[in-house]
Amino acid sequence: MGRKSNCCGLSWFVNDGVGIGCAIFTYLLIAYAEFVVVFVMLLPEVVTSAAIGVFHAIAFTLLAGLALVAHSRAMCSDPGTIPLGNCTTENLKKLQLKEGEVVLRCTRCECIKLDRAHHCSTCQRCIRKMDHHCPWINNCVGEDNQKFFVLFTMYIFLISMYALVLTIRQILVCTENEWHDCTFLPVASAILLMIFLVFEGLLFGIFTLVMFCSQVSSIVKDETGIENLKKERVVKKTTVYENLQDVFGGYFSISWFSPFTSPPLRRANFTFHDV
């Protein structure tokens, strides 16, 4: 079972063996793609200072780096947890409930059950606007880290497609030149590595594209994955642009695409369940 802990100086980390394994596997896949693209296919061009080779090596490495940062921030950011054990008499008085109005209490983590919050059995916490628990980031996708998850899926899709394009380019160019000076590895080894890269690119490119589209759709509709599955109706009082701003932060700018910037926490007012 997972739980919040302070691991390696991190303020949020889920101790779940499956999730940790998936996260490590993700990093290995990105490292493999970087190795094949830069050191197997592009290195001969980089060594000869060919501008096109240098450009592709830098561009691919940059996108891979952004994917890694987005993943690490999605994994090590609090997804929007509700404080443990906050369902106290003192806190309930602060809510100034009207007559007939009550709040729900989570029986597992003893917290006030906020509207649109759900309990995650892996994180062992209630998460605000929880979309789903994703083993690939070893964390829940919730109100405070959804941006990083969306960027992670986007950048993985981009490097997957980029790797496929570069592989096709490599095969066409090298076939024409009969594989002379195309790689520093034995030709058979280089071809085998590129075949595995094609399978990786196709598999994870399609997977992350589906996830990216699903996340963008849920943001636009202001409907989480859990709400969609449970057919829970949400009163929508915001526009599509406001929903995007709430996740990515502020007016549209390049910061929307940066995993280094966090959206402002503008979630001060919560509505509780009425009975």
C-alpha positions as CSV (number, residue, x, y, z in Angstrom):
1,M,0.0,0.0,0.0
2,G,1.1,3.5,-0.7
3,R,1.4,6.3,1.7
4,K,2.7,9.8,1.9
5,S,6.3,10.1,3.2
6,N,9.3,12.3,3.2
7,C,11.6,10.4,0.9
8,C,15.0,11.7,-0.3
9,G,14.1,15.1,1.0
10,L,10.8,15.1,-1.0
11,S,7.7,16.5,0.7
12,W,5.4,14.1,-1.2
13,F,6.2,10.5,-2.3
14,V,4.0,7.5,-2.5
15,N,5.6,4.3,-1.2
16,D,4.0,1.9,-3.7
17,G,6.1,-0.9,-5.2
18,V,4.2,-1.1,-8.4
19,G,4.2,2.7,-8.9
20,I,7.9,3.0,-8.2
21,G,8.7,0.2,-10.6
22,C,6.6,1.9,-13.3
23,A,8.3,5.2,-12.7
24,I,11.8,3.6,-13.0
25,F,10.7,1.8,-16.2
26,T,9.5,5.1,-17.6
27,Y,12.9,6.7,-17.0
28,L,14.7,3.7,-18.6
29,L,12.5,4.0,-21.7
30,I,13.3,7.7,-22.0
31,A,17.0,7.0,-21.5
32,Y,16.9,4.2,-24.1
33,A,15.2,6.5,-26.7
34,E,17.8,9.2,-25.9
35,F,20.7,6.7,-26.4
36,V,19.4,5.3,-29.7
37,V,18.5,8.7,-31.2
38,V,21.6,10.7,-30.1
39,F,24.4,8.2,-29.7
40,V,23.4,5.6,-32.3
41,M,21.8,7.6,-35.1
42,L,22.9,11.2,-34.8
43,L,26.3,11.0,-33.3
44,P,28.2,10.6,-36.6
45,E,26.5,13.8,-37.8
46,V,27.3,15.6,-34.5
47,V,30.9,14.6,-34.7
48,T,31.2,16.0,-38.2
49,S,29.4,19.2,-37.0
50,A,26.6,18.7,-39.4
51,A,24.1,21.4,-38.5
52,I,21.0,19.2,-39.0
53,G,22.4,16.5,-36.8
54,V,23.3,18.9,-34.0
55,F,19.9,20.5,-34.2
56,H,18.0,17.2,-33.9
57,A,20.2,16.0,-31.1
58,I,19.6,19.2,-29.1
59,A,15.9,19.3,-29.9
60,F,15.3,15.7,-28.9
61,T,17.3,16.0,-25.7
62,L,15.4,19.1,-24.8
63,L,12.0,17.4,-25.3
64,A,13.2,14.4,-23.4
65,G,14.4,16.6,-20.5
66,L,11.0,18.4,-20.4
67,A,9.3,15.0,-20.2
68,L,11.5,13.9,-17.3
69,V,10.9,17.1,-15.4
70,A,7.1,16.9,-16.0
71,H,7.1,13.3,-14.8
72,S,9.1,14.0,-11.7
73,R,6.9,17.0,-10.7
74,A,3.7,15.0,-11.3
75,M,5.1,12.2,-9.1
76,C,6.5,14.3,-6.3
77,S,3.8,17.0,-6.1
78,D,1.0,16.8,-3.6
79,P,-2.0,16.1,-6.0
80,G,-4.4,18.0,-3.7
81,T,-4.8,16.1,-0.5
82,I,-7.2,17.0,2.3
83,P,-5.5,17.3,5.7
84,L,-5.7,14.1,7.7
85,G,-8.1,14.2,10.7
86,N,-9.4,17.6,10.0
87,C,-13.0,16.6,10.8
88,T,-12.9,18.0,14.3
89,T,-15.6,19.9,16.3
90,E,-13.5,23.1,16.1
91,N,-13.2,22.9,12.3
92,L,-16.9,22.1,11.9
93,K,-17.8,25.2,13.9
94,K,-15.6,27.3,11.5
95,L,-17.7,26.1,8.6
96,Q,-20.7,28.0,10.0
97,L,-23.2,25.4,8.6
98,K,-26.7,26.4,8.0
99,E,-29.6,24.5,9.6
100,G,-30.1,21.1,7.9
101,E,-26.7,21.3,6.2
102,V,-24.2,18.6,7.0
103,V,-20.8,17.5,5.8
104,L,-19.5,14.1,5.0
105,R,-16.6,12.5,6.7
106,C,-14.2,10.0,5.1
107,T,-14.2,7.0,7.3
108,R,-10.7,5.9,6.2
109,C,-8.6,9.1,6.6
110,E,-10.9,10.9,9.0
111,C,-11.1,14.1,7.0
112,I,-13.9,16.4,5.9
113,K,-15.3,15.1,2.6
114,L,-15.1,18.1,0.3
115,D,-17.2,18.3,-2.8
116,R,-15.6,16.5,-5.8
117,A,-13.0,14.8,-3.5
118,H,-12.4,11.1,-3.6
119,H,-10.4,8.7,-1.5
120,C,-7.4,6.9,-3.1
121,S,-6.7,3.5,-1.6
122,T,-3.1,3.6,-2.9
123,C,-2.2,7.1,-1.6
124,Q,-4.5,6.5,1.4
125,R,-5.7,10.1,1.2
126,C,-8.7,12.0,0.0
127,I,-7.7,14.0,-3.2
128,R,-9.4,17.1,-4.4
129,K,-10.8,16.6,-7.9
130,M,-9.1,13.3,-8.2
131,D,-9.1,12.1,-11.8
132,H,-7.4,8.7,-11.3
133,H,-4.4,7.0,-9.7
134,C,-1.7,6.5,-12.3
135,P,1.0,3.9,-11.6
136,W,3.2,5.5,-14.3
137,I,3.7,8.6,-12.2
138,N,3.3,6.7,-8.9
139,N,0.8,9.2,-7.8
140,C,-2.8,10.4,-8.1
141,V,-3.7,12.9,-10.8
142,G,-5.6,15.6,-8.9
143,E,-6.3,19.3,-8.7
144,D,-2.7,20.4,-7.9
145,N,-0.6,18.2,-10.3
146,Q,-2.8,17.7,-13.3
147,K,-0.8,20.2,-15.3
148,F,2.4,18.2,-14.9
149,F,0.6,15.0,-15.9
150,V,-0.8,16.5,-19.0
151,L,2.6,17.9,-19.9
152,F,4.2,14.6,-19.3
153,T,1.8,12.8,-21.7
154,M,2.3,15.5,-24.3
155,Y,6.1,15.5,-24.2
156,I,6.3,11.7,-24.3
157,F,4.0,11.7,-27.3
158,L,6.2,14.3,-29.0
159,I,9.5,12.5,-28.4
160,S,7.8,9.2,-29.6
161,M,6.8,10.7,-32.9
162,Y,10.1,12.6,-33.2
163,A,12.0,9.3,-32.7
164,L,9.9,7.6,-35.4
165,V,10.5,10.4,-37.8
166,L,14.3,10.4,-37.1
167,T,14.4,6.6,-37.5
168,I,12.7,6.7,-40.9
169,R,15.0,9.4,-41.9
170,Q,18.0,7.4,-40.8
171,I,16.9,4.3,-42.6
172,L,16.3,6.2,-45.9
173,V,19.6,8.1,-45.8
174,C,21.7,5.1,-44.7
175,T,20.2,2.8,-47.2
176,E,21.0,5.2,-49.9
177,N,24.6,5.4,-48.7
178,E,24.8,1.6,-48.1
179,W,25.2,2.3,-44.3
180,H,28.6,3.9,-44.8
181,D,29.5,6.2,-41.8
182,C,25.9,6.1,-40.5
183,T,26.7,4.7,-37.1
184,F,29.7,3.9,-34.9
185,L,28.1,0.6,-33.9
186,P,28.0,-2.6,-36.1
187,V,25.2,-2.1,-38.6
188,A,23.2,-5.1,-37.4
189,S,23.3,-3.9,-33.8
190,A,22.2,-0.4,-34.9
191,I,19.3,-1.7,-36.9
192,L,18.2,-3.9,-34.0
193,L,18.2,-1.0,-31.6
194,M,16.2,1.1,-34.1
195,I,13.6,-1.6,-34.5
196,F,13.1,-1.7,-30.7
197,L,12.8,2.1,-30.8
198,V,10.1,2.0,-33.4
199,F,8.1,-0.4,-31.3
200,E,8.6,1.8,-28.3
201,G,7.6,4.9,-30.2
202,L,4.5,3.4,-31.6
203,L,3.3,1.8,-28.4
204,F,3.9,4.7,-26.0
205,G,3.1,7.4,-28.7
206,I,-0.4,6.0,-29.1
207,F,-0.9,5.4,-25.3
208,T,0.2,8.9,-24.3
209,L,-1.8,10.5,-27.1
210,V,-5.0,8.8,-25.8
211,M,-4.2,9.9,-22.3
212,F,-3.4,13.4,-23.4
213,C,-6.7,13.7,-25.3
214,S,-8.6,12.2,-22.4
215,Q,-7.1,14.7,-19.9
216,V,-7.7,17.7,-22.1
217,S,-11.3,16.6,-22.7
218,S,-11.8,16.3,-18.9
219,I,-10.3,19.7,-18.3
220,V,-12.4,21.4,-21.0
221,K,-15.6,19.7,-19.6
222,D,-14.5,20.3,-16.0
223,E,-15.3,16.6,-15.3
224,T,-12.8,14.2,-13.7
225,G,-12.4,10.6,-14.8
226,I,-14.1,9.3,-11.6
227,E,-17.0,11.7,-12.1
228,N,-17.4,10.4,-15.6
229,L,-17.4,6.8,-14.6
230,K,-19.8,7.4,-11.7
231,K,-22.0,9.7,-13.8
232,E,-21.7,12.3,-11.2
233,R,-23.2,15.6,-12.4
234,V,-21.2,18.7,-11.7
235,V,-22.8,22.2,-11.9
236,K,-20.6,24.0,-14.4
237,K,-20.2,27.7,-13.8
238,T,-17.0,28.3,-15.7
239,T,-16.0,28.6,-19.4
240,V,-13.6,26.4,-21.2
241,Y,-10.9,29.0,-21.0
242,E,-11.4,29.4,-17.3
243,N,-11.1,25.6,-16.8
244,L,-7.8,25.6,-18.8
245,Q,-6.6,28.6,-16.7
246,D,-7.4,26.8,-13.5
247,V,-5.2,23.8,-14.5
248,F,-2.3,25.6,-16.3
249,G,-2.4,28.9,-14.5
250,G,-3.0,32.5,-15.6
251,Y,-3.6,33.8,-19.1
252,F,-2.3,31.7,-22.0
253,S,1.4,31.9,-22.3
254,I,4.5,29.8,-22.8
255,S,4.4,29.0,-19.1
256,W,1.4,26.7,-19.8
257,F,3.9,24.4,-21.5
258,S,6.6,24.6,-18.9
259,P,6.9,21.9,-16.2
260,F,9.0,24.3,-14.2
261,T,6.1,26.6,-13.4
262,S,3.2,25.7,-11.1
263,P,-0.3,27.1,-11.5
264,P,-1.4,29.4,-8.6
265,L,-3.4,27.7,-5.9
266,R,-6.7,29.5,-6.3
267,R,-8.9,27.0,-4.5
268,A,-9.9,28.8,-1.4
269,N,-13.7,28.2,-1.5
270,F,-14.9,24.6,-1.2
271,T,-18.5,23.4,-1.3
272,F,-19.5,20.5,0.9
273,H,-22.0,17.8,0.2
274,D,-25.6,18.6,1.1
275,V,-27.8,15.9,2.4
